[in-house]
Structures are given as C-alpha cells and as structure tokens.
Amino acid sequence: MPILKPEPDLFPEELFSLPAERFPWWVVHVKSRQEKLLARECRRRGIPFYLPLCERRSPRDRRGRVAYVPLFTGYLFARGDLEHERLELLKTNLCLQVLAVPDQEGLAADLGQVRRLQEMGVPLVPWPDLTKGSVVRIAEGPFLGMTGRVTKVKGKSRFIVSVRFIHRSVSVELERDALVPAEPESPRKR
C-alpha cells in the first residue's frame, strides 16, 4: 500500500524526444530532500524535467507501505535554455546549483537507458558508482543492446547502468548468460 500515490517522474511525456538544440540538459543539484517539491515546481512552471523514482519499502513496516523516492538523491534533470528555464529553476530557491552538461549526448544516452529500465517495470536499486568491473553488453532478452557494468551481490548477478555526469548508478538483477563483453567505447568528451 503506497504512502502517497506516485507522482509523474517526467514532464512532458515526450521529454526524451525534445530537440537538443532548443532543450539542452541541465543537472540540478537540489537541496536535501527537496527533489519531489522541485519536480512539482517544474511541472507548475512548465519546465521539462526528469526525476527517476523507485519504490522503497521499509523492512520494519509490517503494513507493507511503499514510498516513491528519488533514484538519484539530490539530483533532478531538467531541459531548457539558459535565459528562461535555468533562471526559473533558480527562482524556486530549492536548488544548490544548476550544472551545465558539456557532454549532452552522453547524458541523454545514460538517462535514456535508466528510463528504458523503468518502463520495463523491473525493480531498480540505487547503486554506488563503480570503478572496477567489466563493461558488458546485453546480448539477449528485453535489455538487448544496453551497455553497463556487471557485479555480484549475495551470489546474484546485477547489471549496473551509470549516469556518469553525477557519478551515480542503478542496478537490476540479471541472468549472467545474457551478458557479453562490450566493444571498447569511443572516448567521450568530459
């Protein structure tokens, strides 16, 4: 039973197909525990945003209540121009910083993969950024073509997708047979 109904985690629905020239990505570093409030403000002000959420169940709660919490605490991803949307974000007084993203394509690809995992309905778990581990590509199944890192937790394989700009990751349980070594990545601008 949810404590509160889940709120929209992106606005507008076609967020990922907005033209990059007119709507570049911004990473908003948000004040502590204000991510959902900023998302509501963005929706109210017409600012395109993405705030990936995940379900969290308290292990001590016998009622089975569910809370929807930000997957990447402290961050919201917004799109828009420097003059209007960025200024509107700062006016909310909920932001610590609005960070420019030099690698727009890289961030868009990383967030697109996170969104794809969400749309598949698999349970996502926030994961610390990894520095060790093999880069893999999914060779079969619904995650076909996705790239990330693999690790083991409690004897089970987990596939890690990273949002490199903020050094945060999410993981999903995955069968080891579906993984193949990835082609070496072409270097991206950082």
Beta strands, then each sheet from edge to edge (+ up, - down):
strand 1: 10-11
strand 2: 25-30
strand 3: 49-50
strand 4: 53-57
strand 5: 66-70
strand 6: 75-79
strand 7: 95-100
strand 8: 125-128
strand 9: 135-138
strand 10: 147-153
strand 11: 156-163
strand 12: 168-173
strand 13: 179-181
sheet 1: 1+ 3- 6+ 2- 7+
sheet 2: 4+ 5-
sheet 3: 8+ 12- 11+ 10- 9+ 13-
end
